[in-house]
């Protein structure tokens, strides 16, 4: 027991009381006791002597402690634990506890976030900020939401895991610095970033210099933290939390670049298939590796699975989709629900970008948190769309035609039914069906909901299939192939939600969808005009799967899209 007493110092005891006080507030329990435990934590931290060295009978008489608190101190000194604290931890989602690390939100706000908004992780909270959801609740104005968002982004950057989109903002600075201090031909990006991985833990570069040449270059006024050094690698942690791995040594660039830019599965399969491939060391890139193997060049972003090698042996890769192949914004939210902008502003931005149409898909009525549309508000929005389309039609002489299509992101309810009757759904040009509530499901439950929605004749697109948020929330479990088969049977398009925190459907299942003849739709799920830019990240993910523009709905021209809608209605007899 003496060892436990030595371990449980005043700071640890105070931390336990502080956390207990906060968790009680989050749960809305006995506010009087919560304040007592919070005050005890404050007072214990300031004590000149350790409680472990204080006679037990004297602890209760210390200012700000009292009998009840003294008993809990005795429990901690005796056992090293606080039972009631563990009870609260057990009934609180870990992500909710993690929110206490976010500057600017205390227990009362966290209670609202969890109990009223249904948000259980820091990542979900950030996504809610992006969707303007916080401002709909008491105590959360625009300024508070912006501060919360900024605090979360800073906090997450310190955890060392980044979305590709976040890493992309850092890459130019790191790349430029390395090419400045070393010759450009000796520096090339590699690893997960070169493969366009959805999330990045380390940004990797090949630097053809020895460690003793490289390390002094990093001895700046604010040097990065050196985490690891081996003969042919150096691992640093930058001030922004990103890990930087340098593959070092005077090797051959083509060999180092190729071997470090492939997944382990791909590299093993390639080496087994082409054991005689030699590296020349003369090439700046690594395309010559594929020339020697007598197969078409496999881009770095496709070097993930062994299966792609067989495709490269037998076929020439088609022209893969590019950002400029996108012709429309499908799935976006306006001020009618939880977006930042009016329909006019969204349409004008589309035209400015050279896009041919906008499919406005605001939230349905069950999404009260997102100001979802009632039936009456649907009719009002449709009247506005009709008026705008008349204006655009009148202005189309001498310029590219433009049109707004009526859509809705319709909630798939708990029993798999849709948020509106079929009579209401029939008033839309296109319906996107998505799950937004009760995400903690068994696979059986999730599949029931999705399959029933897919079979609804008005469902045209299945939105963000698994509901995942990268680095924040696992998607609900689904049988991807069964869903894809059902979409094929019911002529339903599958969304590749391009928001960099979603990228859902996962690219690994897109090739199966292609084989089954299912269209993909790369959609930004935009809640602001800047959100249109997220299309790029959907395209990068789709490239990993080998998607072409012909296989993507949002690459259809206006005429092709209108034909698609007409043929679908005819086929579905709706």
DRENTOR-429348 format. One line per 2 residues: number of its first residue (from 1); for each residue x, z, y of C-alpha. Coordinates in Angstrom, 1 decimal. Each point is the difference from the previous one (the first is absolute). Layout:
N
NUM	X Z Y ~ ...;
//
This chain:
574
1	0.0 0.0 0.0 ~ 2.9 0.6 2.3;
3	0.9 -3.7 -0.1 ~ -3.5 -0.9 1.1;
5	0.2 2.4 2.9 ~ 3.3 -1.6 1.1;
7	-1.5 -3.5 -0.2 ~ -3.3 0.8 1.9;
9	1.4 0.5 3.5 ~ -2.0 0.4 3.2;
11	0.0 -3.7 0.8 ~ -1.5 -0.8 -3.4;
13	-2.6 2.7 0.3 ~ -1.0 -1.2 3.5;
15	-0.2 -3.6 -1.3 ~ -2.4 1.0 -2.7;
17	-2.2 1.8 2.4 ~ 0.1 -2.8 2.5;
19	-1.0 -2.6 -2.6 ~ -2.8 2.3 -1.3;
21	-1.4 0.4 3.5 ~ 0.0 -3.8 0.5;
23	-1.6 -0.7 -3.4 ~ -2.7 2.5 0.6;
25	-0.8 -1.7 3.3 ~ 0.0 -3.4 -1.6;
27	-2.5 1.2 -2.6 ~ -2.1 1.7 2.7;
29	0.4 3.4 -1.7 ~ 0.1 3.5 1.6;
31	1.4 -0.8 3.5 ~ 0.7 3.7 0.7;
33	2.3 0.3 -3.1 ~ 1.6 -3.3 0.8;
35	0.9 1.3 3.5 ~ 1.4 3.2 -1.6;
37	2.3 -1.9 -2.3 ~ 1.1 -2.3 2.8;
39	0.9 3.0 2.2 ~ 1.8 1.6 -2.9;
41	2.1 -3.1 -0.5 ~ 0.9 0.1 3.7;
43	0.9 3.7 0.0 ~ 2.0 -0.1 -3.3;
45	2.2 -2.8 1.2 ~ 1.1 2.2 2.9;
47	0.8 3.2 -2.0 ~ 3.6 1.2 0.4;
49	0.1 1.2 -3.6 ~ -0.8 -1.5 -3.3;
51	-3.3 1.1 -1.6 ~ 1.7 0.0 -3.3;
53	2.2 2.8 1.3 ~ -2.9 1.9 1.5;
55	-1.6 2.9 -1.9 ~ -3.3 -1.3 -1.4;
57	-2.0 2.9 1.5 ~ 1.2 -0.8 3.5;
59	-0.9 -3.8 0.0 ~ -3.6 0.6 0.8;
61	0.9 1.9 3.2 ~ 2.0 -2.9 1.4;
63	-1.7 -1.5 3.1 ~ -2.2 -2.9 -0.9;
65	-0.1 0.5 -3.8 ~ -2.5 2.7 -1.2;
67	-1.0 1.1 -3.5 ~ -1.5 -3.3 -1.3;
69	2.9 -2.1 1.1 ~ 2.5 2.6 -1.3;
71	-1.5 -0.3 -3.5 ~ 0.6 -3.7 0.1;
73	3.6 0.5 1.2 ~ 0.5 2.4 -2.9;
75	-1.4 -2.7 -2.4 ~ 2.5 -2.5 1.4;
77	2.9 2.4 -0.2 ~ -0.9 1.0 -3.5;
79	-0.8 -3.5 -1.5 ~ 1.4 -2.5 2.4;
81	-3.5 -1.5 0.4 ~ -3.2 0.4 2.0;
83	-3.0 -0.5 -2.4 ~ -2.6 -0.8 2.6;
85	2.2 -2.6 1.6 ~ 0.4 -1.8 -3.4;
87	-3.8 0.0 -0.4 ~ -0.3 -1.8 3.4;
89	2.7 -2.4 -0.8 ~ -1.6 -0.8 -3.4;
91	-3.3 -1.0 1.7 ~ 1.5 -2.0 2.9;
93	1.1 -3.6 -0.5 ~ 3.8 -0.2 0.5;
95	-0.4 -2.7 2.6 ~ -2.2 2.3 2.1;
97	2.7 2.7 -0.1 ~ 2.6 -2.6 1.0;
99	-2.1 -0.7 3.1 ~ 1.3 3.4 1.3;
101	3.3 -1.8 0.6 ~ -1.6 -2.4 2.5;
103	0.6 1.1 3.6 ~ -3.2 0.2 2.0;
105	-2.5 0.8 -2.7 ~ -0.7 3.6 -0.9;
107	-2.2 1.5 -2.8 ~ -3.3 -0.5 1.9;
109	0.6 -3.7 0.5 ~ 1.3 -0.3 -3.6;
111	-3.3 1.6 -1.2 ~ -1.9 -2.7 1.9;
113	2.3 -2.7 -1.4 ~ -0.5 1.2 -3.6;
115	-3.5 1.3 -0.1 ~ -1.8 -2.4 2.4;
117	2.1 -3.2 -0.2 ~ 0.8 0.3 -3.7;
119	3.7 -0.6 0.6 ~ 2.5 1.7 -2.4;
121	3.4 -1.4 0.8 ~ 2.3 -0.7 3.0;
123	0.0 -3.7 -0.8 ~ -3.8 -0.1 -0.1;
125	0.0 1.7 3.4 ~ 2.3 -2.5 1.5;
127	-2.2 -2.8 -1.4 ~ -3.0 1.7 1.6;
129	1.8 0.0 3.3 ~ 0.6 -3.7 -0.3;
131	-3.7 -0.5 -0.6 ~ -1.0 2.2 3.0;
133	-1.8 2.4 -2.2 ~ 1.2 3.2 1.5;
135	-1.6 -0.6 3.3 ~ -3.5 0.2 -1.6;
137	0.5 3.7 -0.6 ~ -0.2 3.0 2.3;
139	3.3 1.1 1.3 ~ 1.7 -3.4 -0.5;
141	0.3 -2.2 3.0 ~ 2.0 -3.2 0.4;
143	3.0 2.0 1.3 ~ -0.1 2.4 -2.9;
145	-0.3 -2.8 -2.5 ~ 3.0 -1.8 1.6;
147	2.1 3.2 -0.1 ~ -1.0 0.6 -3.7;
149	1.0 -3.5 -0.9 ~ 3.3 0.2 1.7;
151	0.8 3.4 -1.6 ~ -0.9 -1.4 -3.5;
153	2.2 -3.0 0.5 ~ 2.9 2.1 1.0;
155	-0.6 2.4 -2.9 ~ -0.2 -2.7 -2.6;
157	3.2 -1.7 1.3 ~ 1.8 3.2 -0.8;
159	-1.2 0.0 -3.6 ~ 2.1 -3.1 -0.8;
161	-2.7 -2.3 -1.3 ~ -1.1 -2.9 2.1;
163	-2.6 -2.8 -0.2 ~ 1.6 -3.4 0.1;
165	-1.6 -0.5 3.4 ~ 1.7 3.1 1.3;
167	3.4 -1.0 -1.5 ~ -0.4 -3.4 1.5;
169	0.1 1.5 3.5 ~ 3.3 1.7 -0.8;
171	1.7 -2.9 -1.8 ~ 1.0 -2.1 3.0;
173	2.0 2.9 1.6 ~ 1.7 0.9 -3.3;
175	0.8 -3.6 -0.8 ~ 1.3 -0.8 3.4;
177	2.2 3.1 0.0 ~ 1.6 -0.8 -3.4;
179	0.6 -3.6 1.0 ~ 1.6 1.1 3.2;
181	2.4 2.5 -1.5 ~ 0.8 -2.3 -3.0;
183	0.1 -3.8 -0.1 ~ -3.5 -1.4 -0.6;
185	1.0 -1.9 -3.1 ~ 1.0 3.2 -1.7;
187	-3.4 1.7 0.6 ~ -3.3 -0.9 -1.6;
189	-3.2 2.0 -0.6 ~ -0.9 0.6 -3.6;
191	-2.0 2.4 -2.2 ~ -3.7 0.9 0.4;
193	-0.2 -1.2 3.6 ~ 1.2 -3.5 -1.0;
195	-2.6 0.0 -2.8 ~ -2.7 0.8 2.6;
197	-0.9 3.1 -1.9 ~ -3.2 1.7 1.3;
199	1.9 3.3 0.6 ~ 3.6 0.6 0.8;
201	2.1 3.1 -0.8 ~ 3.4 -1.5 0.6;
203	1.0 -3.0 2.2 ~ 2.8 -1.7 -1.8;
205	2.8 -2.3 1.1 ~ 2.9 -1.7 -1.7;
207	3.1 0.6 2.2 ~ 3.2 -1.6 -1.4;
209	2.4 2.6 1.3 ~ 1.5 3.0 -1.7;
211	-1.2 3.5 0.7 ~ 3.1 1.1 2.0;
213	-0.7 -2.9 2.4 ~ -3.8 0.7 0.3;
215	-0.1 3.8 0.4 ~ 2.0 0.2 3.3;
217	-2.5 -2.5 1.5 ~ -2.8 2.6 -0.4;
219	1.9 2.8 1.7 ~ -1.9 -0.3 3.2;
221	-1.2 2.6 2.5 ~ -3.1 0.6 -2.2;
223	1.2 -1.1 -3.5 ~ -2.6 -0.4 -2.8;
225	0.0 2.5 -2.8 ~ 2.2 -1.0 -2.9;
227	-2.0 0.7 -3.2 ~ 2.0 -1.6 -2.7;
229	3.2 -2.0 -0.5 ~ 1.2 -1.9 -3.1;
231	2.6 -2.7 -0.5 ~ -2.4 -2.8 0.8;
233	-2.8 1.7 2.0 ~ -0.5 2.2 3.0;
235	-3.4 1.6 0.7 ~ -0.8 1.2 3.5;
237	-3.1 1.6 1.5 ~ -0.7 -1.3 3.5;
239	-1.4 2.1 2.8 ~ -3.5 -1.5 -0.5;
241	0.0 1.2 -3.6 ~ 0.6 -3.4 -1.6;
243	2.7 -0.1 -2.7 ~ 2.6 -2.7 0.3;
245	1.8 -1.1 -3.1 ~ 3.1 -2.2 0.4;
247	1.2 -1.9 -3.1 ~ 3.7 -0.1 0.8;
249	3.3 -1.5 -1.3 ~ 1.8 -3.3 0.1;
251	-2.2 -1.7 -2.6 ~ -1.7 -3.4 -0.1;
253	-2.9 -0.2 2.4 ~ -2.2 -2.1 -2.3;
255	0.4 2.4 -2.9 ~ -0.5 3.2 2.1;
257	-2.9 -1.5 1.8 ~ -1.8 -1.3 -3.1;
259	0.6 3.2 -2.2 ~ -1.2 2.3 2.8;
261	-3.1 -2.0 1.1 ~ -1.6 -0.1 -3.5;
263	-2.1 2.6 -1.7 ~ 1.6 1.5 -3.1;
265	-2.6 -1.7 -2.2 ~ 0.7 -3.4 1.6;
267	3.8 0.3 -0.1 ~ 0.0 1.0 -3.6;
269	-2.2 -2.9 -1.0 ~ 2.0 -2.5 2.1;
271	3.3 1.2 -1.5 ~ -1.3 -0.3 -3.5;
273	-1.4 -3.4 0.7 ~ 3.0 -1.4 1.7;
275	3.1 1.9 -1.2 ~ 2.5 -2.7 1.0;
277	-0.9 -0.1 3.7 ~ 3.2 0.4 2.1;
279	0.3 1.2 3.6 ~ 2.2 -2.2 2.2;
281	0.4 2.4 2.9 ~ -0.1 -3.0 2.3;
283	-3.6 0.2 0.9 ~ -1.5 2.1 2.8;
285	-3.3 0.1 -1.8 ~ -1.0 0.2 -3.7;
287	-1.9 -3.3 -0.5 ~ 2.8 -1.4 -2.0;
289	-0.7 2.5 -2.8 ~ -3.2 -1.8 -0.7;
291	1.6 -3.4 0.2 ~ 2.5 1.0 -2.7;
293	-2.9 1.3 -2.1 ~ -1.7 -3.4 0.5;
295	-3.3 1.5 1.2 ~ -1.7 -0.1 3.4;
297	1.1 2.6 2.5 ~ -2.0 3.2 -0.3;
299	-0.4 1.6 3.4 ~ 1.2 3.6 0.3;
301	-3.6 1.2 0.6 ~ -1.0 -1.3 -3.5;
303	2.9 1.6 -1.9 ~ -2.1 2.8 -1.3;
305	-1.2 -0.9 -3.5 ~ 1.5 -1.7 -3.0;
307	-3.0 -2.4 -0.3 ~ 0.9 -1.9 3.2;
309	3.2 -1.3 -1.7 ~ -2.1 -1.9 -2.6;
311	-2.0 -1.5 2.8 ~ 3.2 -1.1 1.8;
313	1.2 -1.6 -3.3 ~ -3.1 -2.1 -0.5;
315	-1.3 -0.8 3.5 ~ 1.0 -0.6 3.5;
317	-1.5 2.7 2.2 ~ -2.9 -1.2 2.2;
319	0.2 0.4 3.7 ~ -0.8 3.7 0.5;
321	-2.3 1.3 2.7 ~ 1.5 0.5 3.5;
323	-1.4 2.0 3.0 ~ -0.8 -3.2 1.8;
325	-2.3 -1.1 -2.8 ~ -2.6 2.7 1.0;
327	-2.9 -1.7 1.8 ~ -2.3 2.9 0.5;
329	-0.5 3.7 0.4 ~ -2.2 1.3 -2.8;
331	-0.9 3.7 -0.2 ~ 0.4 1.5 3.5;
333	-1.8 2.7 1.9 ~ -1.4 -0.2 3.6;
335	-1.4 2.6 2.4 ~ -3.2 -0.4 -1.8;
337	1.5 2.5 -2.6 ~ 3.4 1.5 0.3;
339	2.1 -2.7 1.5 ~ 1.7 -0.1 3.4;
341	-1.2 -3.3 1.3 ~ -3.2 -2.0 0.7;
343	-1.0 -3.0 -2.0 ~ 0.9 -2.2 3.0;
345	3.5 1.5 0.2 ~ 0.5 -0.5 -3.7;
347	-1.1 -3.6 0.1 ~ 2.1 -0.8 3.0;
349	3.1 1.5 -1.7 ~ -0.7 -2.2 -3.1;
351	-0.2 -3.1 2.1 ~ 3.1 0.9 1.9;
353	1.8 0.2 -3.3 ~ -1.3 -3.4 -1.1;
355	-2.3 1.5 -2.7 ~ -3.2 -1.9 -0.8;
357	-2.5 2.8 -0.7 ~ -0.7 3.7 0.0;
359	-1.9 1.8 -2.8 ~ -1.1 3.2 1.6;
361	-0.5 2.7 -2.6 ~ -1.0 3.3 1.6;
363	-0.8 3.1 -2.1 ~ -3.4 0.6 -1.7;
365	-2.4 2.8 0.8 ~ 1.3 2.6 -2.5;
367	3.3 0.0 1.8 ~ -1.3 2.3 2.7;
369	3.5 1.1 0.8 ~ 0.8 -3.6 1.0;
371	-3.3 -0.6 2.0 ~ -1.3 -2.2 -2.8;
373	-2.8 -2.4 0.8 ~ -3.6 0.8 -0.5;
375	-2.4 -2.8 -0.8 ~ -1.1 -0.2 3.6;
377	3.5 -0.2 1.3 ~ 0.8 -2.8 -2.5;
379	-2.8 -2.1 1.5 ~ 1.4 0.8 3.5;
381	3.5 -1.0 -1.0 ~ -1.2 -3.2 -1.7;
383	-1.8 -1.0 3.3 ~ 3.2 0.5 1.9;
385	2.0 -2.1 -2.6 ~ -2.6 -2.8 0.3;
387	0.4 0.0 3.8 ~ 3.8 0.0 -0.1;
389	0.0 -2.9 -2.6 ~ -2.3 -2.0 2.3;
391	2.6 0.5 2.8 ~ 2.9 -1.0 -2.2;
393	-1.9 -3.0 -1.2 ~ -0.6 -1.1 3.6;
395	3.7 0.4 0.8 ~ 1.3 -1.7 -3.1;
397	0.2 -3.4 1.6 ~ 3.6 -0.9 0.4;
399	1.2 3.0 -1.9 ~ 0.1 1.5 -3.5;
401	-3.4 1.2 -1.2 ~ -0.4 3.7 -0.5;
403	-2.7 2.1 -1.7 ~ -0.8 3.7 -0.7;
405	-1.5 0.7 -3.4 ~ -2.3 2.9 -0.7;
407	1.4 2.4 -2.6 ~ -0.1 3.6 -0.9;
409	2.4 2.4 -1.8 ~ -2.8 1.4 -2.2;
411	0.6 3.4 -1.6 ~ -0.2 0.1 -3.8;
413	-2.0 3.2 -0.5 ~ 0.6 2.6 -2.7;
415	-2.3 -1.7 -2.5 ~ 1.5 -3.4 0.6;
417	-3.0 -1.2 2.1 ~ 0.6 -1.6 3.4;
419	-0.6 1.8 3.4 ~ -2.8 -2.5 0.9;
421	-2.8 -1.7 -1.8 ~ 0.5 -3.6 -1.1;
423	-2.4 -1.0 2.8 ~ 2.4 1.3 2.6;
425	3.1 -1.3 -1.9 ~ -1.6 -3.5 0.0;
427	0.3 -0.1 3.9 ~ 3.8 -0.1 -0.2;
429	2.2 -3.1 -0.5 ~ 2.2 2.1 -2.2;
431	0.1 3.5 -1.4 ~ 3.2 2.1 -0.7;
433	-0.7 2.8 -2.4 ~ 2.3 3.0 0.2;
435	0.2 3.6 -1.2 ~ 0.6 2.6 2.8;
437	-1.4 3.2 -1.3 ~ 0.4 2.3 -3.1;
439	3.4 -1.4 -0.8 ~ 0.8 2.6 -2.6;
441	-1.4 -1.8 -3.0 ~ 0.8 -0.6 -3.7;
443	0.7 -3.5 -1.0 ~ -3.4 -0.2 -1.6;
445	-1.8 1.0 3.2 ~ 2.2 -2.3 2.2;
447	-0.6 -2.9 -2.3 ~ -3.8 0.6 -0.1;
449	-0.1 -0.1 3.8 ~ 2.2 -3.1 0.4;
451	-1.6 -2.0 -2.8 ~ -3.5 0.6 1.2;
453	1.0 -1.1 3.5 ~ 1.7 -3.1 -1.2;
455	-3.1 -1.0 -1.9 ~ -2.1 0.2 3.2;
457	-0.7 -3.6 0.9 ~ 0.7 0.6 3.7;
459	3.5 1.4 -0.6 ~ 2.5 -2.7 1.1;
461	3.2 2.0 0.3 ~ 1.1 3.2 -1.7;
463	1.8 2.1 2.6 ~ 3.2 2.1 -0.6;
465	-0.6 0.3 -3.7 ~ 1.6 3.4 -0.7;
467	-0.3 1.7 3.4 ~ 3.6 1.0 -0.1;
469	2.1 0.9 3.1 ~ 3.7 -0.6 -0.7;
471	2.2 3.2 0.2 ~ -3.2 2.0 0.6;
473	-2.8 -0.4 -2.6 ~ 0.0 -1.5 -3.5;
475	-2.8 -2.4 -0.6 ~ -2.8 0.9 -2.3;
477	0.7 -1.1 -3.5 ~ -1.3 -3.5 -1.0;
479	0.4 -2.6 -2.7 ~ 1.3 -2.8 2.2;
481	-0.5 -2.8 -2.6 ~ -3.6 1.0 -0.7;
483	-0.7 -0.1 3.7 ~ 1.7 -3.3 0.5;
485	-1.9 -1.4 -3.0 ~ -3.3 1.2 1.5;
487	0.9 -1.6 3.4 ~ 0.7 -3.2 -1.8;
489	-3.4 0.1 -1.8 ~ -1.8 0.8 3.3;
491	1.9 -2.2 2.4 ~ 1.2 3.0 2.0;
493	3.2 -0.3 2.1 ~ 2.5 2.9 -0.2;
495	1.4 1.3 3.2 ~ 3.7 0.6 0.6;
497	-0.5 2.5 2.7 ~ 3.0 -0.7 2.3;
499	0.2 3.4 1.7 ~ 3.5 1.0 -0.8;
501	-1.2 3.4 -1.2 ~ -2.4 -1.7 -2.5;
503	1.2 -3.4 -1.3 ~ -2.8 0.3 -2.6;
505	-0.4 -1.9 -2.4 ~ 3.5 0.7 -1.2;
507	2.0 -3.2 -0.2 ~ 0.8 0.6 -3.7;
509	-3.5 -0.9 -0.9 ~ -0.4 -3.1 2.2;
511	1.6 -2.4 -2.6 ~ -2.7 1.0 -2.5;
513	-2.7 -0.7 2.7 ~ 1.6 -3.4 0.6;
515	-0.1 -0.8 -3.7 ~ -3.7 1.0 -0.1;
517	-0.8 -2.2 3.0 ~ -0.8 2.8 2.3;
519	0.6 -0.5 3.7 ~ 1.9 2.6 2.0;
521	-0.8 0.7 3.6 ~ 2.9 1.4 2.1;
523	-1.9 2.1 2.6 ~ 1.4 2.3 2.7;
525	-2.8 2.6 0.0 ~ 0.7 0.1 3.8;
527	-1.3 2.6 2.3 ~ 1.8 -1.3 3.0;
529	1.4 -3.3 1.2 ~ 3.5 1.1 -1.0;
531	-1.4 0.5 -3.5 ~ -0.1 -3.8 -0.4;
533	3.7 0.1 -0.3 ~ -0.3 1.8 -3.3;
535	-0.9 -3.3 -1.6 ~ 3.7 -0.5 -0.3;
537	0.5 2.9 -2.4 ~ -2.8 -1.3 -2.2;
539	1.7 -3.4 -0.1 ~ 3.4 1.6 -0.9;
541	-1.7 1.9 -2.9 ~ -1.8 -3.1 -1.2;
543	3.3 -1.9 0.0 ~ 1.3 2.4 -2.6;
545	-2.9 -1.1 -2.3 ~ 0.5 -3.7 0.6;
547	-3.2 -0.6 2.0 ~ -0.5 -3.3 1.7;
549	-2.2 -0.7 3.0 ~ -2.5 -1.9 -2.2;
551	-0.6 3.2 -1.9 ~ -0.7 2.1 3.1;
553	-3.4 0.0 1.7 ~ 1.2 0.9 3.5;
555	2.1 -3.2 -0.1 ~ -3.1 -2.2 -0.3;
557	-0.7 -2.1 3.1 ~ -3.3 0.6 1.8;
559	-1.6 -3.0 -1.8 ~ 1.4 1.1 -3.4;
561	-1.3 3.6 0.6 ~ -3.5 -1.3 0.9;
563	0.1 -2.1 -3.1 ~ 1.1 3.0 -2.0;
565	-3.0 2.1 1.3 ~ -2.5 -2.8 -0.6;
567	1.2 -0.6 -3.6 ~ 0.0 3.7 -0.7;
569	-3.6 0.4 1.2 ~ -1.1 -3.0 -2.0;
571	1.8 1.3 -3.2 ~ -1.4 3.5 0.5;
573	-3.5 -1.3 1.0 ~ -0.1 2.3 3.0;
//
